[in-house]
């Protein structure tokens, strides 16, 4: 049972990489630039392949893929939090700079609102679960 | 937090990789625990205690508590 769960988790990131590549292809295709879409797909497939190859050589990458190791999973969560803080700062700076240039603050305002709403929903979810 | 993981592992004649495999974690995690850089979760501490046939308190000591 536990092995099956690990296997499913192991394939989640590579499958997401392939899915994003296909989404790029579809989006560029619909936008009338199929060549760029193929490049986007190739880049994502290369990234996914490199990740899987690295996973064979690196315990850290393997742990990031299968989420089997609690320490590496914890590191992943903290790194994700740092990434979120960087993105929040970028959105705030972008919003302020756009306002200062006489703009409406979009799309930074919308992205910030989505982030804030996601944070509140996650907080509520975990508050109810724990 | 200090622990006896290295001492107990060596007493069993095991390499870090072997203990890691037995506990389903990475070798790096065993190394970090042994060097006091990482404090394991309660489930992992319990799994270690079960593996070595000891209590959690017999392996880990919260000396700063």
N, CA and C atoms of all chains as a GROMACS GRO file, in nm:
protein
  585
    1UNK      N    1   0.084  -0.121   0.000
    1UNK     CA    2   0.000   0.000   0.000
    1UNK      C    3   0.087   0.125   0.000
    2UNK      N    4   0.185   0.124   0.095
    2UNK     CA    5   0.272   0.239   0.104
    2UNK      C    6   0.359   0.252  -0.021
    3UNK      N    7   0.404   0.137  -0.077
    3UNK     CA    8   0.486   0.140  -0.197
    3UNK      C    9   0.409   0.201  -0.313
    4UNK      N   10   0.280   0.161  -0.326
    4UNK     CA   11   0.199   0.215  -0.433
    4UNK      C   12   0.188   0.366  -0.421
    5UNK      N   13   0.173   0.415  -0.295
    5UNK     CA   14   0.160   0.558  -0.274
    5UNK      C   15   0.290   0.629  -0.316
    6UNK      N   16   0.403   0.567  -0.279
    6UNK     CA   17   0.532   0.626  -0.315
    6UNK      C   18   0.546   0.632  -0.466
    7UNK      N   19   0.511   0.525  -0.533
    7UNK     CA   20   0.525   0.522  -0.678
    7UNK      C   21   0.442   0.629  -0.745
    8UNK      N   22   0.318   0.646  -0.694
    8UNK     CA   23   0.231   0.748  -0.752
    8UNK      C   24   0.293   0.887  -0.733
    9UNK      N   25   0.347   0.911  -0.613
    9UNK     CA   26   0.408   1.041  -0.586
    9UNK      C   27   0.532   1.061  -0.672
   10UNK      N   28   0.608   0.954  -0.693
   10UNK     CA   29   0.731   0.964  -0.771
   10UNK      C   30   0.701   1.013  -0.912
   11UNK      N   31   0.589   0.966  -0.968
   11UNK     CA   32   0.557   1.002  -1.106
   11UNK      C   33   0.483   1.135  -1.117
   12UNK      N   34   0.440   1.191  -1.004
   12UNK     CA   35   0.358   1.313  -1.008
   12UNK      C   36   0.434   1.430  -1.072
   13UNK      N   37   0.559   1.453  -1.030
   13UNK     CA   38   0.634   1.568  -1.083
   13UNK      C   39   0.668   1.551  -1.232
   14UNK      N   40   0.721   1.433  -1.274
   14UNK     CA   41   0.746   1.416  -1.417
   14UNK      C   42   0.619   1.431  -1.502
   15UNK      N   43   0.508   1.375  -1.453
   15UNK     CA   44   0.383   1.386  -1.528
   15UNK      C   45   0.338   1.532  -1.538
   16UNK      N   46   0.360   1.607  -1.428
   16UNK     CA   47   0.325   1.750  -1.430
   16UNK      C   48   0.410   1.824  -1.533
   17UNK      N   49   0.539   1.786  -1.540
   17UNK     CA   50   0.629   1.848  -1.638
   17UNK      C   51   0.581   1.823  -1.780
   18UNK      N   52   0.542   1.699  -1.808
   18UNK     CA   53   0.492   1.665  -1.943
   18UNK      C   54   0.361   1.739  -1.970
   19UNK      N   55   0.274   1.743  -1.869
   19UNK     CA   56   0.145   1.812  -1.885
   19UNK      C   57   0.166   1.961  -1.916
   20UNK      N   58   0.260   2.024  -1.845
   20UNK     CA   59   0.288   2.166  -1.869
   20UNK      C   60   0.341   2.185  -2.011
   21UNK      N   61   0.429   2.093  -2.054
   21UNK     CA   62   0.482   2.099  -2.191
   21UNK      C   63   0.370   2.091  -2.294
   22UNK      N   64   0.276   1.999  -2.272
   22UNK     CA   65   0.162   1.986  -2.364
   22UNK      C   66   0.074   2.111  -2.361
   23UNK      N   67   0.060   2.169  -2.240
   23UNK     CA   68  -0.020   2.293  -2.228
   23UNK      C   69   0.046   2.406  -2.308
   24UNK      N   70   0.181   2.414  -2.300
   24UNK     CA   71   0.255   2.514  -2.380
   24UNK      C   72   0.227   2.492  -2.529
   25UNK      N   73   0.238   2.365  -2.570
   25UNK     CA   74   0.217   2.332  -2.711
   25UNK      C   75   0.077   2.375  -2.756
   26UNK      N   76  -0.024   2.340  -2.675
   26UNK     CA   77  -0.163   2.374  -2.710
   26UNK      C   78  -0.182   2.525  -2.715
   27UNK      N   79  -0.126   2.595  -2.613
   27UNK     CA   80  -0.145   2.740  -2.605
   27UNK      C   81  -0.079   2.811  -2.724
   28UNK      N   82   0.047   2.772  -2.754
   28UNK     CA   83   0.118   2.835  -2.867
   28UNK      C   84   0.047   2.801  -2.998
   29UNK      N   85  -0.002   2.678  -3.007
   29UNK     CA   86  -0.071   2.633  -3.129
   29UNK      C   87  -0.195   2.719  -3.152
   30UNK      N   88  -0.272   2.736  -3.043
   30UNK     CA   89  -0.394   2.818  -3.054
   30UNK      C   90  -0.360   2.963  -3.085
   31UNK      N   91  -0.241   3.007  -3.037
   31UNK     CA   92  -0.198   3.144  -3.061
   31UNK      C   93  -0.133   3.162  -3.197
   32UNK      N   94  -0.132   3.056  -3.279
   32UNK     CA   95  -0.078   3.066  -3.414
   32UNK      C   96   0.072   3.056  -3.423
   33UNK      N   97   0.137   3.004  -3.316
   33UNK     CA   98   0.283   2.986  -3.319
   33UNK      C   99   0.319   2.843  -3.280
   34UNK      N  100   0.281   2.744  -3.365
   34UNK     CA  101   0.306   2.604  -3.328
   34UNK      C  102   0.454   2.571  -3.309
   35UNK      N  103   0.542   2.641  -3.381
   35UNK     CA  104   0.687   2.616  -3.367
   35UNK      C  105   0.734   2.645  -3.226
   36UNK      N  106   0.688   2.758  -3.170
   36UNK     CA  107   0.725   2.793  -3.032
   36UNK      C  108   0.668   2.690  -2.934
   37UNK      N  109   0.548   2.639  -2.967
   37UNK     CA  110   0.487   2.537  -2.883
   37UNK      C  111   0.569   2.410  -2.877
   38UNK      N  112   0.621   2.370  -2.994
   38UNK     CA  113   0.706   2.250  -3.000
   38UNK      C  114   0.833   2.272  -2.917
   39UNK      N  115   0.890   2.393  -2.928
   39UNK     CA  116   1.010   2.425  -2.848
   39UNK      C  117   0.976   2.418  -2.698
   40UNK      N  118   0.861   2.474  -2.661
   40UNK     CA  119   0.818   2.471  -2.520
   40UNK      C  120   0.804   2.328  -2.471
   41UNK      N  121   0.744   2.243  -2.554
   41UNK     CA  122   0.726   2.102  -2.517
   41UNK      C  123   0.861   2.033  -2.502
   42UNK      N  124   0.951   2.059  -2.598
   42UNK     CA  125   1.084   1.997  -2.592
   42UNK      C  126   1.159   2.040  -2.466
   43UNK      N  127   1.149   2.169  -2.433
   43UNK     CA  128   1.217   2.220  -2.312
   43UNK      C  129   1.163   2.148  -2.187
   44UNK      N  130   1.031   2.134  -2.179
   44UNK     CA  131   0.971   2.070  -2.061
   44UNK      C  132   1.004   1.920  -2.056
   45UNK      N  133   1.008   1.856  -2.174
   45UNK     CA  134   1.044   1.713  -2.178
   45UNK      C  135   1.191   1.695  -2.137
   46UNK      N  136   1.277   1.787  -2.182
   46UNK     CA  137   1.419   1.780  -2.145
   46UNK      C  138   1.435   1.801  -1.995
   47UNK      N  139   1.361   1.898  -1.941
   47UNK     CA  140   1.367   1.926  -1.798
   47UNK      C  141   1.322   1.802  -1.718
   48UNK      N  142   1.212   1.742  -1.762
   48UNK     CA  143   1.159   1.624  -1.694
   48UNK      C  144   1.258   1.508  -1.701
   49UNK      N  145   1.316   1.487  -1.820
   49UNK     CA  146   1.414   1.380  -1.836
   49UNK      C  147   1.536   1.402  -1.749
   50UNK      N  148   1.585   1.528  -1.745
   50UNK     CA  149   1.702   1.559  -1.662
   50UNK      C  150   1.671   1.535  -1.514
   51UNK      N  151   1.551   1.571  -1.474
   51UNK     CA  152   1.508   1.552  -1.334
   51UNK      C  153   1.509   1.404  -1.298
   52UNK      N  154   1.458   1.321  -1.390
   52UNK     CA  155   1.451   1.177  -1.362
   52UNK      C  156   1.590   1.114  -1.363
   53UNK      N  157   1.677   1.162  -1.452
   53UNK     CA  158   1.814   1.110  -1.453
   53UNK      C  159   1.887   1.150  -1.325
   54UNK      N  160   1.868   1.276  -1.283
   54UNK     CA  161   1.931   1.323  -1.160
   54UNK      C  162   1.879   1.246  -1.039
   55UNK      N  163   1.751   1.209  -1.045
   55UNK     CA  164   1.690   1.133  -0.936
   55UNK      C  165   1.757   0.998  -0.913
   56UNK      N  166   1.822   0.947  -1.018
   56UNK     CA  167   1.892   0.818  -1.003
   56UNK      C  168   2.027   0.836  -0.934
   57UNK      N  169   2.082   0.957  -0.944
   57UNK     CA  170   2.216   0.981  -0.891
   57UNK      C  171   2.214   1.057  -0.758
   58UNK      N  172   2.111   1.137  -0.738
   58UNK     CA  173   2.107   1.222  -0.619
   58UNK      C  174   1.995   1.180  -0.524
   59UNK      N  175   2.031   1.158  -0.398
   59UNK     CA  176   1.931   1.122  -0.297
   59UNK      C  177   1.832   1.237  -0.276
   60UNK      N  178   1.884   1.360  -0.287
   60UNK     CA  179   1.799   1.476  -0.264
   60UNK      C  180   1.691   1.486  -0.372
   61UNK      N  181   1.733   1.471  -0.499
   61UNK     CA  182   1.635   1.479  -0.608
   61UNK      C  183   1.536   1.363  -0.598
   62UNK      N  184   1.589   1.245  -0.565
   62UNK     CA  185   1.502   1.128  -0.546
   62UNK      C  186   1.399   1.156  -0.438
   63UNK      N  187   1.444   1.217  -0.328
   63UNK     CA  188   1.354   1.250  -0.217
   63UNK      C  189   1.252   1.354  -0.256
   64UNK      N  190   1.294   1.449  -0.341
   64UNK     CA  191   1.200   1.552  -0.387
   64UNK      C  192   1.092   1.490  -0.476
   65UNK      N  193   1.130   1.384  -0.547
   65UNK     CA  194   1.034   1.320  -0.637
   65UNK      C  195   0.938   1.228  -0.563
   66UNK      N  196   0.992   1.143  -0.475
   66UNK     CA  197   0.903   1.043  -0.413
   66UNK      C  198   0.847   1.083  -0.277
   67UNK      N  199   0.897   1.193  -0.219
   67UNK     CA  200   0.847   1.243  -0.089
   67UNK      C  201   0.854   1.136   0.020
   68UNK      N  202   0.949   1.045   0.007
   68UNK     CA  203   0.962   0.936   0.102
   68UNK      C  204   1.036   0.981   0.228
   69UNK      N  205   1.128   1.075   0.209
   69UNK     CA  206   1.215   1.116   0.319
   69UNK      C  207   1.161   1.243   0.383
   70UNK      N  208   1.131   1.236   0.514
   70UNK     CA  209   1.068   1.350   0.581
   70UNK      C  210   1.157   1.474   0.584
   71UNK      N  211   1.289   1.453   0.595
   71UNK     CA  212   1.380   1.568   0.600
   71UNK      C  213   1.381   1.643   0.467
   72UNK      N  214   1.389   1.568   0.358
   72UNK     CA  215   1.391   1.631   0.225
   72UNK      C  216   1.255   1.694   0.195
   73UNK      N  217   1.146   1.628   0.238
   73UNK     CA  218   1.014   1.685   0.218
   73UNK      C  219   1.001   1.816   0.296
   74UNK      N  220   1.057   1.819   0.417
   74UNK     CA  221   1.057   1.942   0.497
   74UNK      C  222   1.137   2.052   0.429
   75UNK      N  223   1.252   2.014   0.371
   75UNK     CA  224   1.335   2.112   0.299
   75UNK      C  225   1.256   2.168   0.180
   76UNK      N  226   1.184   2.078   0.112
   76UNK     CA  227   1.104   2.117  -0.005
   76UNK      C  228   0.997   2.218   0.037
   77UNK      N  229   0.930   2.192   0.151
   77UNK     CA  230   0.827   2.282   0.200
   77UNK      C  231   0.885   2.420   0.233
   78UNK      N  232   1.001   2.421   0.301
   78UNK     CA  233   1.064   2.549   0.338
   78UNK      C  234   1.109   2.624   0.214
   79UNK      N  235   1.166   2.552   0.117
   79UNK     CA  236   1.210   2.617  -0.007
   79UNK      C  237   1.090   2.674  -0.082
   80UNK      N  238   0.976   2.601  -0.077
   80UNK     CA  239   0.854   2.650  -0.141
   80UNK      C  240   0.807   2.778  -0.072
   81UNK      N  241   0.817   2.782   0.062
   81UNK     CA  242   0.776   2.901   0.137
   81UNK      C  243   0.865   3.020   0.100
   82UNK      N  244   0.996   2.996   0.087
   82UNK     CA  245   1.088   3.104   0.049
   82UNK      C  246   1.053   3.154  -0.092
   83UNK      N  247   1.022   3.060  -0.181
   83UNK     CA  248   0.983   3.096  -0.318
   83UNK      C  249   0.857   3.183  -0.315
   84UNK      N  250   0.760   3.144  -0.229
   84UNK     CA  251   0.635   3.219  -0.218
   84UNK      C  252   0.662   3.361  -0.170
   85UNK      N  253   0.751   3.375  -0.072
   85UNK     CA  254   0.784   3.509  -0.020
   85UNK      C  255   0.846   3.594  -0.131
   86UNK      N  256   0.937   3.532  -0.210
   86UNK     CA  257   1.001   3.605  -0.320
   86UNK      C  258   0.895   3.649  -0.422
   87UNK      N  259   0.801   3.560  -0.451
   87UNK     CA  260   0.696   3.593  -0.549
   87UNK      C  261   0.605   3.704  -0.495
   88UNK      N  262   0.571   3.696  -0.365
   88UNK     CA  263   0.486   3.799  -0.303
   88UNK      C  264   0.556   3.935  -0.312
   89UNK      N  265   0.687   3.937  -0.282
   89UNK     CA  266   0.762   4.062  -0.290
   89UNK      C  267   0.763   4.116  -0.433
   90UNK      N  268   0.783   4.025  -0.530
   90UNK     CA  269   0.785   4.067  -0.670
   90UNK      C  270   0.651   4.126  -0.711
   91UNK      N  271   0.542   4.063  -0.666
   91UNK     CA  272   0.407   4.112  -0.700
   91UNK      C  273   0.383   4.248  -0.635
   92UNK      N  274   0.423   4.262  -0.508
   92UNK     CA  275   0.403   4.390  -0.438
   92UNK      C  276   0.483   4.502  -0.504
   93UNK      N  277   0.609   4.472  -0.536
   93UNK     CA  278   0.694   4.573  -0.601
   93UNK      C  279   0.636   4.609  -0.738
   94UNK      N  280   0.594   4.505  -0.812
   94UNK     CA  281   0.535   4.529  -0.944
   94UNK      C  282   0.410   4.614  -0.935
   95UNK      N  283   0.326   4.587  -0.835
   95UNK     CA  284   0.202   4.663  -0.815
   95UNK      C  285   0.234   4.810  -0.785
   96UNK      N  286   0.326   4.832  -0.691
   96UNK     CA  287   0.361   4.969  -0.650
   96UNK      C  288   0.422   5.046  -0.767
   97UNK      N  289   0.513   4.982  -0.840
   97UNK     CA  290   0.580   5.049  -0.953
   97UNK      C  291   0.477   5.084  -1.061
   98UNK      N  292   0.384   4.989  -1.087
   98UNK     CA  293   0.282   5.014  -1.190
   98UNK      C  294   0.191   5.130  -1.150
   99UNK      N  295   0.152   5.133  -1.021
   99UNK     CA  296   0.069   5.243  -0.971
   99UNK      C  297   0.144   5.376  -0.986
  100UNK      N  298   0.274   5.373  -0.952
  100UNK     CA  299   0.356   5.496  -0.960
  100UNK      C  300   0.369   5.545  -1.104
  101UNK      N  301   0.358   5.453  -1.199
  101UNK     CA  302   0.366   5.492  -1.341
  101UNK      C  303   0.229   5.526  -1.397
  102UNK      N  304   0.130   5.538  -1.308
  102UNK     CA  305  -0.004   5.576  -1.353
  102UNK      C  306  -0.089   5.462  -1.402
  103UNK      N  307  -0.039   5.339  -1.383
  103UNK     CA  308  -0.115   5.222  -1.428
  103UNK      C  309  -0.223   5.182  -1.328
  104UNK      N  310  -0.293   5.074  -1.360
  104UNK     CA  311  -0.402   5.028  -1.274
  104UNK      C  312  -0.354   4.927  -1.170
  105UNK      N  313  -0.229   4.885  -1.183
  105UNK     CA  314  -0.177   4.785  -1.089
  105UNK      C  315  -0.203   4.643  -1.135
  106UNK      N  316  -0.268   4.629  -1.252
  106UNK     CA  317  -0.295   4.496  -1.307
  106UNK      C  318  -0.178   4.451  -1.395
  107UNK      N  319  -0.144   4.322  -1.400
  107UNK     CA  320  -0.216   4.211  -1.337
  107UNK      C  321  -0.170   4.180  -1.195
  108UNK      N  322  -0.082   4.268  -1.140
  108UNK     CA  323  -0.026   4.239  -1.007
  108UNK      C  324  -0.135   4.231  -0.900
  109UNK      N  325  -0.234   4.319  -0.909
  109UNK     CA  326  -0.341   4.319  -0.809
  109UNK      C  327  -0.417   4.186  -0.810
  110UNK      N  328  -0.446   4.137  -0.929
  110UNK     CA  329  -0.520   4.011  -0.941
  110UNK      C  330  -0.437   3.893  -0.888
  111UNK      N  331  -0.309   3.893  -0.924
  111UNK     CA  332  -0.221   3.784  -0.876
  111UNK      C  333  -0.210   3.789  -0.724
  112UNK      N  334  -0.196   3.912  -0.671
  112UNK     CA  335  -0.188   3.927  -0.525
  112UNK      C  336  -0.316   3.880  -0.458
  113UNK      N  337  -0.430   3.912  -0.518
  113UNK     CA  338  -0.559   3.872  -0.460
  113UNK      C  339  -0.572   3.720  -0.460
  114UNK      N  340  -0.529   3.656  -0.570
  114UNK     CA  341  -0.534   3.509  -0.576
  114UNK      C  342  -0.444   3.449  -0.467
  115UNK      N  343  -0.324   3.507  -0.452
  115UNK     CA  344  -0.231   3.458  -0.350
  115UNK      C  345  -0.290   3.473  -0.209
  116UNK      N  346  -0.346   3.589  -0.182
  116UNK     CA  347  -0.405   3.614  -0.050
  116UNK      C  348  -0.520   3.520  -0.022
  117UNK      N  349  -0.605   3.500  -0.123
  117UNK     CA  350  -0.720   3.410  -0.107
  117UNK      C  351  -0.674   3.266  -0.085
  118UNK      N  352  -0.572   3.226  -0.161
  118UNK     CA  353  -0.519   3.089  -0.147
  118UNK      C  354  -0.463   3.069  -0.006
  119UNK      N  355  -0.394   3.172   0.046
  119UNK     CA  356  -0.338   3.163   0.182
  119UNK      C  357  -0.449   3.147   0.284
  120UNK      N  358  -0.553   3.228   0.273
  120UNK     CA  359  -0.664   3.222   0.369
  120UNK      C  360  -0.736   3.087   0.362
  121UNK      N  361  -0.757   3.037   0.241
  121UNK     CA  362  -0.824   2.907   0.224
  121UNK      C  363  -0.738   2.795   0.286
  122UNK      N  364  -0.607   2.801   0.262
  122UNK     CA  365  -0.518   2.698   0.315
  122UNK      C  366  -0.517   2.704   0.467
  123UNK      N  367  -0.512   2.827   0.521
  123UNK     CA  368  -0.513   2.846   0.666
  123UNK      C  369  -0.640   2.787   0.727
  124UNK      N  370  -0.753   2.815   0.666
  124UNK     CA  371  -0.882   2.765   0.714
  124UNK      C  372  -0.886   2.612   0.706
  125UNK      N  373  -0.837   2.558   0.594
  125UNK     CA  374  -0.835   2.413   0.573
  125UNK      C  375  -0.755   2.343   0.683
  126UNK      N  376  -0.633   2.396   0.707
  126UNK     CA  377  -0.548   2.331   0.807
  126UNK      C  378  -0.598   2.356   0.949
  127UNK      N  379  -0.664   2.471   0.970
  127UNK     CA  380  -0.723   2.500   1.101
  127UNK      C  381  -0.833   2.400   1.133
  128UNK      N  382  -0.911   2.363   1.032
  128UNK     CA  383  -1.021   2.269   1.053
  128UNK      C  384  -0.971   2.125   1.067
  129UNK      N  385  -0.856   2.097   1.004
  129UNK     CA  386  -0.804   1.959   1.007
  129UNK      C  387  -0.723   1.930   1.132
  130UNK      N  388  -0.660   2.034   1.192
  130UNK     CA  389  -0.571   2.007   1.305
  130UNK      C  390  -0.625   2.070   1.434
  131UNK      N  391   1.953   1.882   2.145
  131UNK     CA  392   1.909   1.742   2.134
  131UNK      C  393   2.029   1.655   2.097
  132UNK      N  394   2.062   1.562   2.183
  132UNK     CA  395   2.169   1.467   2.152
  132UNK      C  396   2.107   1.329   2.129
  133UNK      N  397   2.180   1.243   2.062
  133UNK     CA  398   2.126   1.109   2.039
  133UNK      C  399   2.238   1.004   2.029
  134UNK      N  400   2.195   0.879   2.039
  134UNK     CA  401   2.290   0.767   2.038
  134UNK      C  402   2.280   0.688   1.908
  135UNK      N  403   2.228   0.749   1.804
  135UNK     CA  404   2.202   0.674   1.680
  135UNK      C  405   2.331   0.615   1.622
  136UNK      N  406   2.436   0.697   1.616
  136UNK     CA  407   2.563   0.646   1.557
  136UNK      C  408   2.616   0.526   1.638
  137UNK      N  409   2.615   0.545   1.770
  137UNK     CA  410   2.664   0.439   1.860
  137UNK      C  411   2.583   0.310   1.842
  138UNK      N  412   2.452   0.323   1.835
  138UNK     CA  413   2.366   0.205   1.821
  138UNK      C  414   2.381   0.140   1.684
  139UNK      N  415   2.396   0.224   1.582
  139UNK     CA  416   2.414   0.172   1.445
  139UNK      C  417   2.545   0.094   1.435
  140UNK      N  418   2.652   0.154   1.488
  140UNK     CA  419   2.783   0.088   1.481
  140UNK      C  420   2.783  -0.042   1.564
  141UNK      N  421   2.708  -0.041   1.674
  141UNK     CA  422   2.700  -0.163   1.756
  141UNK      C  423   2.634  -0.276   1.678
  142UNK      N  424   2.546  -0.240   1.585
  142UNK     CA  425   2.482  -0.341   1.501
  142UNK      C  426   2.565  -0.372   1.376
  143UNK      N  427   2.676  -0.300   1.361
  143UNK     CA  428   2.764  -0.322   1.246
  143UNK      C  429   2.701  -0.278   1.114
  144UNK      N  430   2.619  -0.175   1.122
  144UNK     CA  431   2.549  -0.129   1.001
  144UNK      C  432   2.612  -0.002   0.945
  145UNK      N  433   2.604   0.011   0.813
  145UNK     CA  434   2.644   0.136   0.747
  145UNK      C  435   2.523   0.230   0.751
  146UNK      N  436   2.549   0.360   0.732
  146UNK     CA  437   2.439   0.457   0.732
  146UNK      C  438   2.334   0.422   0.627
  147UNK      N  439   2.382   0.378   0.511
  147UNK     CA  440   2.290   0.344   0.402
  147UNK      C  441   2.198   0.228   0.437
  148UNK      N  442   2.252   0.132   0.512
  148UNK     CA  443   2.171   0.016   0.553
  148UNK      C  444   2.063   0.056   0.652
  149UNK      N  445   2.100   0.141   0.748
  149UNK     CA  446   2.000   0.189   0.844
  149UNK      C  447   1.895   0.273   0.772
  150UNK      N  448   1.943   0.356   0.678
  150UNK     CA  449   1.849   0.440   0.601
  150UNK      C  450   1.748   0.353   0.527
  151UNK      N  451   1.797   0.246   0.468
  151UNK     CA  452   1.709   0.156   0.393
  151UNK      C  453   1.607   0.088   0.487
  152UNK      N  454   1.656   0.049   0.603
  152UNK     CA  455   1.567  -0.018   0.700
  152UNK      C  456   1.458   0.076   0.749
  153UNK      N  457   1.491   0.205   0.759
  153UNK     CA  458   1.394   0.303   0.812
  153UNK      C  459   1.322   0.379   0.700
  154UNK      N  460   1.354   0.344   0.575
  154UNK     CA  461   1.290   0.408   0.458
  154UNK      C  462   1.312   0.559   0.453
  155UNK      N  463   1.436   0.601   0.484
  155UNK     CA  464   1.474   0.741   0.468
  155UNK      C  465   1.604   0.745   0.389
  156UNK      N  466   1.654   0.865   0.361
  156UNK     CA  467   1.779   0.874   0.285
  156UNK      C  468   1.898   0.860   0.379
  157UNK      N  469   2.013   0.825   0.319
  157UNK     CA  470   2.136   0.814   0.398
  157UNK      C  471   2.174   0.950   0.456
  158UNK      N  472   2.147   1.057   0.378
  158UNK     CA  473   2.176   1.193   0.425
  158UNK      C  474   2.100   1.225   0.554
  159UNK      N  475   1.977   1.173   0.562
  159UNK     CA  476   1.896   1.201   0.681
  159UNK      C  477   1.955   1.132   0.804
  160UNK      N  478   2.000   1.008   0.786
  160UNK     CA  479   2.065   0.937   0.898
  160UNK      C  480   2.189   1.015   0.941
  161UNK      N  481   2.267   1.060   0.844
  161UNK     CA  482   2.388   1.137   0.874
  161UNK      C  483   2.355   1.266   0.949
  162UNK      N  484   2.250   1.336   0.905
  162UNK     CA  485   2.209   1.461   0.970
  162UNK      C  486   2.162   1.436   1.113
  163UNK      N  487   2.090   1.326   1.133
  163UNK     CA  488   2.041   1.294   1.268
  163UNK      C  489   2.162   1.262   1.358
  164UNK      N  490   2.252   1.180   1.306
  164UNK     CA  491   2.368   1.142   1.387
  164UNK      C  492   2.452   1.263   1.427
  165UNK      N  493   2.460   1.360   1.338
  165UNK     CA  494   2.540   1.479   1.366
  165UNK      C  495   2.462   1.588   1.439
  166UNK      N  496   2.337   1.558   1.473
  166UNK     CA  497   2.257   1.654   1.550
  166UNK      C  498   2.206   1.772   1.471
  167UNK      N  499   2.214   1.762   1.338
  167UNK     CA  500   2.167   1.874   1.255
  167UNK      C  501   2.017   1.865   1.230
  168UNK      N  502   1.962   1.745   1.242
  168UNK     CA  503   1.819   1.727   1.214
  168UNK      C  504   1.755   1.645   1.325
  169UNK      N  505   1.644   1.696   1.376
  169UNK     CA  506   1.567   1.622   1.478
  169UNK      C  507   1.454   1.549   1.407
  170UNK      N  508   1.450   1.417   1.416
  170UNK     CA  509   1.347   1.342   1.341
  170UNK      C  510   1.207   1.367   1.397
  171UNK      N  511   1.108   1.340   1.313
  171UNK     CA  512   0.969   1.350   1.356
  171UNK      C  513   0.940   1.239   1.457
  172UNK      N  514   0.828   1.251   1.526
  172UNK     CA  515   0.791   1.148   1.624
  172UNK      C  516   0.777   1.010   1.557
  173UNK      N  517   0.710   0.998   1.441
  173UNK     CA  518   0.701   0.865   1.378
  173UNK      C  519   0.838   0.804   1.346
  174UNK      N  520   0.932   0.888   1.298
  174UNK     CA  521   1.064   0.834   1.266
  174UNK      C  522   1.140   0.797   1.392
  175UNK      N  523   1.126   0.880   1.497
  175UNK     CA  524   1.192   0.849   1.624
  175UNK      C  525   1.137   0.718   1.680
  176UNK      N  526   1.006   0.698   1.669
  176UNK     CA  527   0.945   0.574   1.716
  176UNK      C  528   0.994   0.454   1.634
  177UNK      N  529   1.005   0.475   1.502
  177UNK     CA  530   1.053   0.367   1.415
  177UNK      C  531   1.196   0.330   1.452
  178UNK      N  532   1.278   0.431   1.484
  178UNK     CA  533   1.416   0.405   1.525
  178UNK      C  534   1.419   0.328   1.657
  179UNK      N  535   1.336   0.372   1.750
  179UNK     CA  536   1.331   0.306   1.881
  179UNK      C  537   1.291   0.160   1.864
  180UNK      N  538   1.191   0.136   1.780
  180UNK     CA  539   1.145   0.000   1.754
  180UNK      C  540   1.257  -0.082   1.689
  181UNK      N  541   1.327  -0.018   1.594
  181UNK     CA  542   1.434  -0.088   1.522
  181UNK      C  543   1.546  -0.132   1.617
  182UNK      N  544   1.583  -0.041   1.709
  182UNK     CA  545   1.694  -0.073   1.800
  182UNK      C  546   1.646  -0.145   1.927
  183UNK      N  547   1.514  -0.162   1.941
  183UNK     CA  548   1.461  -0.231   2.058
  183UNK      C  549   1.474  -0.149   2.185
  184UNK      N  550   1.463  -0.017   2.169
  184UNK     CA  551   1.476   0.073   2.285
  184UNK      C  552   1.356   0.166   2.289
  185UNK      N  553   1.352   0.252   2.392
  185UNK     CA  554   1.250   0.357   2.394
  185UNK      C  555   1.308   0.480   2.323
  186UNK      N  556   1.222   0.575   2.288
  186UNK     CA  557   1.270   0.698   2.224
  186UNK      C  558   1.367   0.770   2.319
  187UNK      N  559   1.332   0.769   2.449
  187UNK     CA  560   1.420   0.835   2.547
  187UNK      C  561   1.555   0.764   2.559
  188UNK      N  562   1.557   0.637   2.522
  188UNK     CA  563   1.682   0.562   2.527
  188UNK      C  564   1.776   0.597   2.413
  189UNK      N  565   1.721   0.666   2.314
  189UNK     CA  566   1.804   0.706   2.198
  189UNK      C  567   1.827   0.857   2.197
  190UNK      N  568   1.719   0.930   2.225
  190UNK     CA  569   1.728   1.076   2.216
  190UNK      C  570   1.722   1.140   2.353
  191UNK      N  571   1.800   1.247   2.368
  191UNK     CA  572   1.800   1.317   2.495
  191UNK      C  573   1.787   1.467   2.468
  192UNK      N  574   1.674   1.522   2.512
  192UNK     CA  575   1.652   1.667   2.492
  192UNK      C  576   1.727   1.741   2.602
  193UNK      N  577   1.858   1.748   2.588
  193UNK     CA  578   1.942   1.803   2.694
  193UNK      C  579   1.919   1.952   2.720
  194UNK      N  580   1.857   2.019   2.623
  194UNK     CA  581   1.833   2.163   2.643
  194UNK      C  582   1.691   2.190   2.693
  195UNK      N  583   1.614   2.083   2.722
  195UNK     CA  584   1.474   2.101   2.766
  195UNK      C  585   1.469   2.129   2.916
   0.00000   0.00000   0.00000
